Amino acid sequence: MKLQGKTIVVTGAARGIGQEYAVALATEGASIVACDVSDCTETVQRVEAAGGQVLALKVDVADAASTQAMAGQAIERFGRIDGLINNAALYGQLKSSKFEQIPESEWDAAMTVNVKGIWNASKAVVPAMREAGGGSIVNITSLAATYGMPFRLHYTTSKAAVIGMTRGMARELGKDLIRVNAVAPAAVMTEGTQAFFAGKVEKALDAIKGSQAIQRNLVPADLAGTILYLVSDASCFVTGQTLSVDGGTVMH
Ligand SMILES: NC(=O)c1ccc[n+]([C@@H]2O[C@H](COP(=O)([O-])OP(=O)(O)OC[C@H]3O[C@@H](n4cnc5c(N)ncnc54)[C@H](O)[C@@H]3O)[C@@H](O)[C@H]2O)c1
């Protein structure tokens, strides 16, 4: 129970990998604030079945007022915020196309949710982390950015921005003992991934596996271990880093 007494906010927690993070963190003793624009009932059921405590909130990370309200409700329920997993993103919703044909509205939506959303959620929780004497923010980027994926340039660019934001925030917040790191996963089978590689998901996962040092596909448990490390005191001197959890595709 490495996270006993800590409160960790997970955005995009209604389904997919965000739900897996919430369950894994609760299993290690953390109280969870599960945030999503969608309903988090399934996440609540899984966290409670694992013996954890969870507050589910409807939160749109693109809306600063919504993230501020989230931080207030989290403090009201659990009294503190120690961690934030910035996982919410537009992913499967973004269509594949040549970069010059991406609709401007889709480009703007990707930047608003995937980049500004992290800024909003981080701004909302940092005062509580300062009060707690420190904290850990983990931003979810992607192999799309570390590799440089074509034909989804809005997604690739938004996830590359997350890496820069992680580094800048880490330097600003180090004096407050708030660490900021990023995790860059390869592809995991989720509803988002099925939509992202519409109709070609098996082929895409095979191609990704083929580029790895370790010849199997990523599973959520591989990511949960890295997230647990980054929010726990085991990584107390690690900040500003991007950890690739991709089986050895990109070697920094
Ligand atoms: N699945 C993968 O293979 C993979 C690989 C690399 C990176 N990632 C990243 O991991 C994260 C999760 O991926 P996933 O496959 O579980 O995605 P997903 O699409 O299955 O789930 C994303 C969740 O975010 C929520 N969300 C979207 N916009 C939101 C908003 N404005 N405010 C709050 N919540 C919002 C959605 O409702 C959804 O529950 C994303 O950041 C994605 O870019 C995923």
The ligand as an ORCA input file, in Angstrom:
! r2SCAN-3c Opt
* xyz 0 1
  N      -4.642      3.590    -25.940
  C      -3.435      3.775    -26.482
  O      -2.928      2.944    -27.236
  C      -2.669      5.027    -26.176
  C      -1.334      5.128    -26.602
  C      -0.614      6.269    -26.292
  C      -1.212      7.278    -25.560
  N      -2.513      7.159    -25.180
  C      -3.103      8.234    -24.387
  O      -3.605      7.653    -23.185
  C      -4.775      8.355    -22.782
  C      -5.944      7.397    -22.639
  O      -6.091      6.611    -23.816
  P      -7.348      5.640    -24.012
  O      -7.018      4.723    -25.109
  O      -7.789      5.109    -22.701
  O      -8.416      6.716    -24.558
  P     -10.008      6.656    -24.605
  O     -10.423      7.502    -25.756
  O     -10.489      5.245    -24.534
  O     -10.416      7.397    -23.236
  C     -10.201      8.785    -23.066
  C     -11.115      9.281    -21.976
  O     -10.936     10.710    -21.883
  C     -12.207     11.296    -21.754
  N     -12.208     12.670    -22.220
  C     -12.123     13.108    -23.511
  N     -12.210     14.451    -23.545
  C     -12.344     14.869    -22.258
  C     -12.475     16.146    -21.658
  N     -12.533     17.270    -22.398
  N     -12.555     16.220    -20.304
  C     -12.539     15.090    -19.552
  N     -12.431     13.852    -20.065
  C     -12.325     13.746    -21.413
  C     -13.133     10.410    -22.599
  O     -14.495     10.583    -22.242
  C     -12.592      9.030    -22.268
  O     -13.237      8.452    -21.152
  C      -4.980      9.463    -23.806
  O      -4.300     10.615    -23.363
  C      -4.293      8.902    -25.048
  O      -3.909      9.932    -25.918
  C      -3.250      6.061    -25.470
*
